[in-house]
Amino acid sequence: MSTTTTGRNKRRLQLEADLEALHVSEDEKRTIRRQWLQKETEYIRSLRSRVTLNDFDLLKPLGRGAFGMIRLARDKNTGNLVALKTLDKATMLRRGQEGHVRAERDLLCQASDSCNFIVKLFYSFQDEHNLYLGLEYMPGGDLLSLLIKCDIFPEWMARFYAAEMLLAIEEAHSLGYVHRDIKADNLLISESGHLKLGDFGLSTDFHWTHDAEYYDAQRRMLETSRGRDGGTGTPPTVGTGNALPADDDNDKFTITPELLANFKSQRRAQAFSIVGTTNYMAPEVLAGSGHDFKCDLWSFATILFEMLFGYPPFHHSSPSVTRQKILRCHYVFPAHAASVSPEARDLMAQLLVRDPATRPGLKEAMAHPWFRVPIDGQTIDWEAMRDGVVTPPWVPQLKNELDTSCFEDAAAVVGEGMGVSPGPPMVVGEARMPGESDEALDLRKRMAFKGFTFKTFLP
C-alpha cells in the first residue's frame, strides 16, 4: 500500500472519529464528508504538479545546519510561511551523506501526520544542484538562543523543557529512529512557546537504505562495471583524537572561569562547528561502536546539565580534550550544584554513564522522581504535556509573522550572504570519491536522491 493511500485512510478514520465526537446530524455529516473528499481530491491533483524553488519567495536568513542553509520563505500558492532548508548535493555526496539525508526525509514524512513534538515537513524536492526541505516555521528560534539570553534556567523552567524533549525523543523512537545529534540548537520553539525536535540529518533507523555503506558499494559497482578501479570510496571520518597519557595533568579536564567565559562568548559560533556537536554526543557514538536508542538519553542529560548550570558537562576549548572527557565520562557538578534538587542531579548522574547497558531507557527516565517532586507547587503531568495544554515558561513576543528577531544571533554568525544559490556553491569535483570518473559522479548526482520528492496533505 502506498504512503499516500495509507495517509488517506488514517485521515478518513480520524474524520469519522471527529464526526462521532461532534454529535451532529446525518445531513451535516454528509456535508462535512463531501468537503473532506473535495480537499482530498485537490491534494491528489497537487501531487501531480512539481514543486520548484520558483514556487517560493525567499524572505530572510534563519541560520544554517551542518550541510546547508535555512531561509524563511513564503509559498506563493498557499501564502504559508515555511523554513526552507537547502542542501547542496555535491556536499552530501562528498561527505557520504546520501543515507543520512534520506533518513531525515523519510522520518519527517512519517512524522508529518502523527507527531506533535517533531517539526513538520511540508515539501521535499530537488533540482540539479540542491535538495530542499520545506519545514514548519518555528518563529521562537531555538533553545540555544534562549539559553544565550537567560544563561541558566530556573529548575521549574528546565524541567518543562526537559519533559518536552523527552516527548520529542519518544515520538522519534516510536517511529524506529535514533536522532544521534540532539542538542540545544536542534530544539526549536513554536509561536506558542512549545518545543519541537528538528534537524534529523544524523538520524537512523538502521535500515539499509539509510546506510552510507550501501551507497558507497553502489558507487564501486558502477565503477567496476565500467572497467575502472572503484577504490575504497570510504568517506573521511572524524577521528576521536589521540588518547591522553594516563598520567596527564587533570587540569586539562577542569572547567576554569576563563574556559567558561570563552564558552559563553562563543556559544553560537561553536554550535556551527564540530566542537559544538561533540559536546552532546554519547561516548558510544563518538567511539563509533555499537549504539542504540539510549544514546539520545545521554544527549538529553547533557542539555539538562547545560540548562541548569550554564555549560555542557564535557566542554573544553580543545576538541581532543572534549572527546576524551566524553569517552572517559569525566565530569563534575559545579560548586553551586547544591541549588539544584538532588532528584535532578540523580537523573543526570544515572544517564551520564559510559556503558549504555547500565543507562536508563526512555520510560525509566520519564518515570524518574524528579518529574514528580513538586517545584514551586508544580509537578509534570505527562498527559497534559502530550496534549500541549501546559503553559510554557516563555512565549515569543512577535511583532508580526515576519518577525525573525528570535533568530538574530544565528543570522549574525552565518552572515547576510547566505542566500540560496541557483548554482553549485562548490567545485563539483569536490564531491568525487577516490578513483571516481566524471560519468559515475554525474550518474550518482542524478540517482542518489531518486524518490526524494514529497508533498504533505494540508487540511
C-alpha positions in Angstrom: 0.0 0.0 0.0 1.4 3.4 -0.9 2.2 6.1 1.6 -0.5 8.3 0.0 -3.1 5.7 0.4 -2.1 4.9 4.0 -2.2 8.6 4.9 -5.6 9.0 3.3 -7.0 6.0 5.3 -5.7 7.5 8.5 -7.3 10.8 7.7 -10.6 9.2 6.9 -10.6 7.3 10.2 -9.7 10.5 12.1 -12.6 12.3 10.3 -15.1 9.6 11.4 -13.8 9.8 14.9 -14.2 13.6 14.9 -17.7 13.3 13.5 -18.8 11.0 16.3 -17.4 13.4 18.9 -19.3 16.3 17.3 -22.7 14.7 17.7 -24.0 16.4 14.5 -26.9 15.3 12.3 -26.5 12.8 9.4 -27.1 15.6 6.9 -24.3 17.7 8.5 -22.0 14.6 8.4 -22.6 14.1 4.7 -21.8 17.7 4.1 -18.6 17.5 6.0 -17.6 14.3 4.2 -18.2 15.9 0.8 -15.9 18.8 1.9 -13.3 16.4 3.1 -13.5 14.4 -0.2 -13.0 17.6 -2.2 -9.9 18.5 -0.2 -8.5 15.0 -0.7 -9.1 15.3 -4.5 -7.4 18.6 -4.6 -4.5 17.1 -2.7 -4.1 14.2 -5.1 -4.2 16.6 -8.0 -1.5 18.7 -6.4 0.8 15.7 -6.2 1.0 15.7 -10.0 2.4 19.2 -10.0 6.1 19.6 -9.5 7.3 21.8 -6.6 10.3 24.0 -7.6 12.3 26.8 -5.9 10.2 29.3 -8.1 7.2 28.4 -6.0 8.7 30.3 -3.1 9.5 33.9 -2.2 12.8 33.8 -0.3 12.5 36.3 2.6 15.1 36.2 5.4 18.0 34.1 6.6 17.3 32.0 9.7 20.6 30.1 10.1 22.3 27.0 8.8 22.7 23.4 9.6 25.7 21.1 9.1 25.2 20.8 5.4 23.1 23.7 4.2 21.3 27.0 4.7 17.9 27.7 6.1 15.7 30.7 5.0 12.3 31.9 5.8 10.2 31.6 2.6 6.6 32.0 1.5 4.8 29.5 -0.6 3.4 31.6 -3.5 0.4 29.2 -4.0 -0.8 29.0 -0.4 0.7 32.1 1.2 2.1 29.9 4.1 5.5 30.6 5.6 8.0 27.8 5.7 11.6 27.3 6.8 13.3 26.3 3.5 16.3 24.2 4.1 18.8 23.9 1.2 21.3 21.0 1.0 24.0 21.0 -1.6 24.1 17.7 -3.5 27.8 17.9 -4.1 28.5 18.4 -0.4 26.2 15.5 0.6 27.9 13.2 -1.9 31.4 14.2 -1.0 30.7 13.5 2.7 28.9 10.3 2.1 25.6 11.7 3.4 23.1 10.1 1.0 21.8 7.7 3.6 21.5 10.4 6.3 19.6 12.8 4.1 17.2 10.1 3.0 16.7 9.0 6.6 15.9 12.6 7.6 13.4 12.9 4.8 11.8 9.5 5.5 11.4 10.2 9.2 9.9 13.7 8.6 7.4 12.2 6.1 6.3 9.6 8.7 6.1 12.2 11.5 4.2 14.9 9.5 0.8 13.2 10.1 1.1 12.0 13.6 3.7 13.8 15.7 3.3 16.9 17.9 6.9 17.4 19.1 8.7 16.9 15.8 9.0 19.7 13.2 6.6 19.0 10.3 7.7 18.5 6.7 5.5 20.1 4.1 7.6 19.5 0.9 10.8 17.9 -0.2 12.0 18.5 -3.7 15.3 18.9 -5.7 16.9 20.5 -8.7 20.2 19.7 -10.5 22.4 21.0 -7.7 20.3 21.2 -4.4 17.9 19.3 -2.2 15.2 21.3 -0.5 13.1 20.6 2.6 10.1 22.9 3.2 9.7 22.7 7.0 7.3 24.1 9.6 8.5 27.6 10.6 9.2 27.9 14.3 9.3 31.7 15.0 10.5 31.3 18.6 14.0 30.4 17.4 15.9 27.5 19.2 16.6 26.5 22.7 20.2 27.6 22.3 19.1 31.2 21.6 17.0 31.2 24.8 19.9 29.8 26.8 22.2 32.5 25.5 19.7 35.1 26.7 19.0 33.5 30.1 22.3 31.8 30.7 20.8 29.5 33.3 17.2 28.3 33.6 15.4 28.1 37.0 14.7 24.4 37.7 11.0 24.5 37.1 11.7 26.0 33.6 14.4 23.5 32.8 12.0 20.7 33.8 9.3 21.9 31.5 11.7 21.8 28.5 13.2 18.5 29.7 9.7 17.0 29.6 9.0 18.2 26.1 12.4 17.0 25.0 11.6 13.5 26.2 8.3 13.6 24.5 10.0 14.5 21.2 12.5 11.7 21.7 9.6 9.4 22.4 8.0 10.2 19.1 11.2 9.7 17.1 11.9 6.4 18.9 8.3 5.3 18.3 8.9 5.6 14.5 12.0 3.5 14.9 14.6 6.3 14.6 17.5 7.3 16.8 18.3 11.0 16.4 22.0 10.8 17.5 22.5 14.6 17.3 20.2 16.1 19.9 21.5 19.5 21.1 20.0 22.9 22.1 20.1 24.4 18.6 18.1 21.4 17.2 15.2 22.1 19.6 13.0 24.7 18.1 10.4 26.9 19.8 6.9 27.4 18.3 4.9 30.6 18.3 3.1 29.3 21.4 6.3 28.5 23.2 6.4 24.7 22.9 9.5 22.7 21.8 9.8 20.6 18.7 12.8 18.5 17.6 14.3 19.2 14.2 17.4 18.5 12.1 17.4 14.7 11.7 20.4 14.8 9.4 22.3 12.2 11.6 19.3 10.1 12.5 19.0 6.4 11.5 16.5 3.6 11.8 19.3 1.1 10.9 17.6 0.4 7.6 19.9 -0.5 4.7 18.6 2.4 2.6 19.9 4.8 5.2 23.4 3.2 5.4 26.3 5.0 3.8 28.0 1.7 3.1 25.1 0.8 0.7 25.6 3.9 -1.4 29.4 3.5 -1.4 29.0 -0.1 -2.6 26.8 1.1 -5.4 29.5 3.6 -6.5 32.1 0.9 -6.5 29.9 -1.5 -8.5 29.2 1.3 -11.0 33.0 1.9 -11.5 33.8 -1.8 -11.7 31.1 -2.3 -14.4 32.9 0.3 -16.5 36.2 -1.4 -16.2 37.6 1.1 -13.6 39.0 0.7 -10.2 36.3 1.7 -7.7 38.7 2.3 -4.9 37.7 2.1 -1.3 35.5 5.1 -1.6 35.3 5.4 2.1 34.3 9.0 3.1 36.6 10.7 5.5 35.6 10.3 9.1 36.0 12.4 12.2 38.6 10.7 14.5 38.4 10.7 18.3 41.9 12.3 18.6 44.9 10.9 20.4 44.3 9.4 23.8 45.8 11.4 26.6 48.5 9.8 28.6 47.5 8.0 31.7 49.4 10.5 33.9 48.1 13.5 32.0 47.5 16.6 34.2 43.9 16.6 35.3 44.0 20.4 35.0 43.3 19.9 31.3 39.9 18.5 32.3 38.9 21.3 34.7 36.3 23.9 33.8 38.1 27.1 34.7 36.4 30.5 34.9 38.4 31.6 31.8 37.3 28.5 29.9 33.6 29.1 30.9 33.8 32.8 29.9 35.2 31.8 26.5 32.4 29.2 26.0 29.7 31.7 26.8 31.1 34.3 24.4 31.4 31.8 21.6 28.3 29.7 22.3 26.5 30.3 19.0 29.6 30.0 16.8 30.6 26.7 18.5 27.1 25.3 17.7 28.0 25.5 14.0 31.3 23.6 14.5 32.2 20.0 15.2 33.2 21.1 18.7 29.7 22.2 19.4 28.3 19.0 18.2 30.7 16.8 20.0 29.8 18.3 23.4 26.5 16.4 23.3 27.5 13.1 21.7 27.3 9.9 23.6 30.6 8.0 24.1 29.4 5.0 22.1 28.5 7.3 19.1 31.8 9.2 19.4 33.8 6.0 19.5 32.0 4.5 16.5 31.0 1.5 18.5 27.5 -0.1 18.5 24.8 2.2 19.8 21.0 2.2 20.2 18.2 4.5 21.3 19.9 5.2 24.7 22.5 7.5 23.0 19.7 10.1 22.8 19.2 9.9 26.5 22.9 10.8 27.1 22.4 13.9 24.8 19.2 14.8 26.7 21.2 14.7 30.0 23.9 17.0 28.7 21.3 19.6 27.7 19.6 19.3 31.0 23.0 19.9 32.7 23.6 23.0 30.5 20.1 24.4 31.2 20.7 24.1 35.0 24.4 25.0 35.2 25.1 27.2 32.1 27.6 24.9 30.2 27.7 21.3 28.9 29.3 18.9 31.3 32.2 17.8 29.0 33.0 21.2 27.4 36.6 22.2 26.8 38.3 24.6 24.4 40.2 21.7 22.9 38.1 19.3 20.8 40.5 16.5 21.7 40.1 17.0 25.4 36.3 17.3 25.0 36.3 13.9 23.2 38.5 12.3 25.9 36.3 13.7 28.7 33.2 12.1 27.0 34.9 8.8 26.3 36.1 8.7 30.0 32.8 10.1 31.2 34.8 12.6 33.2 32.6 15.5 34.6 31.8 17.1 37.9 28.9 19.1 39.2 29.8 22.7 39.8 30.2 24.3 43.2 26.7 25.8 43.0 25.0 22.5 42.2 23.5 22.4 45.7 21.0 25.0 44.4 19.6 22.2 42.2 17.4 19.5 43.6 19.1 16.1 44.4 16.5 14.5 42.2 17.7 16.5 39.2 21.3 15.7 39.9 20.4 12.0 40.3 18.7 11.9 36.9 21.7 13.4 35.2 24.1 11.0 37.1 22.1 8.0 36.0 22.0 9.0 32.4 25.6 10.2 32.1 27.2 6.8 32.3 29.7 5.4 29.8 28.1 1.9 29.4 24.7 2.3 27.7 23.7 -1.1 29.1 23.5 0.5 32.5 21.9 3.7 31.3 18.2 4.0 32.0 15.9 3.9 29.0 13.3 6.4 27.9 10.5 5.0 30.1 12.7 4.9 33.1 13.8 8.5 32.5 10.2 9.7 32.3 9.3 7.8 35.4 12.2 9.4 37.4 11.1 11.0 40.7 12.4 14.4 39.5 9.3 14.8 37.3 7.0 14.0 40.3 8.7 16.1 43.1 6.9 19.5 43.5 8.8 22.5 42.3 7.0 25.8 43.0 4.0 23.7 43.7 4.0 22.0 40.3 4.8 18.5 39.0 4.8 17.1 35.5 1.5 15.8 34.2 2.6 13.7 31.2 -0.8 13.5 29.5 -1.3 17.3 29.8 2.2 17.8 28.4 1.4 15.5 25.5 -1.8 17.4 24.8 0.1 20.7 24.8 -2.2 22.3 27.4 0.5 23.2 29.9 1.5 26.9 29.6 5.2 27.2 28.5 7.5 29.2 30.7 8.4 31.6 27.8 6.3 32.6 24.8 8.0 34.7 22.0 6.7 38.2 21.7 6.5 38.7 17.9 5.6 42.0 16.2 4.2 40.2 13.1 4.6 37.0 11.1 7.8 38.1 9.5 9.5 38.9 12.9 12.6 36.8 12.9 14.2 38.6 16.0 14.5 35.2 17.8 17.0 34.1 15.1 19.1 37.3 15.1 22.1 35.7 16.8 22.1 32.8 14.4 21.8 35.0 11.4 24.7 37.2 12.7 27.0 34.2 12.8 26.0 33.0 9.4 26.0 36.4 7.8 23.7 38.0 5.4 25.4 36.4 2.4 23.7 33.1 2.9 21.2 33.3 0.1 20.2 30.2 -1.8 22.3 30.0 -4.9 20.7 28.5 -8.0 24.1 27.1 -9.0 26.6 24.8 -7.3 28.3 26.5 -4.3 31.5 24.5 -4.7 33.5 22.9 -7.4 31.7 19.7 -8.4 34.9 17.7 -8.4 34.9 18.1 -4.6 32.1 15.6 -4.5 34.2 12.9 -6.2 35.2 9.8 -4.3 38.8 8.5 -4.8 39.1 7.0 -8.3 35.6 8.1 -9.4 35.1 9.0 -13.1 33.1 12.0 -14.4 30.5 9.7 -15.8 30.0 7.9 -12.4 29.8 11.1 -10.5 27.2 12.6 -12.8 25.1 9.4 -12.6 25.4 9.4 -8.8 24.2 13.0 -8.6 21.1 12.1 -10.6 20.3 8.7 -9.0 21.4 9.0 -5.3 18.4 11.1 -4.4 15.8 9.4 -6.6 12.3 9.4 -4.9 13.2 12.4 -2.7 10.1 14.4 -3.6 7.3 14.6 -1.1 4.2 16.9 -0.5 2.2 16.7 2.6 -1.6 16.9 3.0 -2.6 20.4 4.1 -6.2 20.4 5.6 
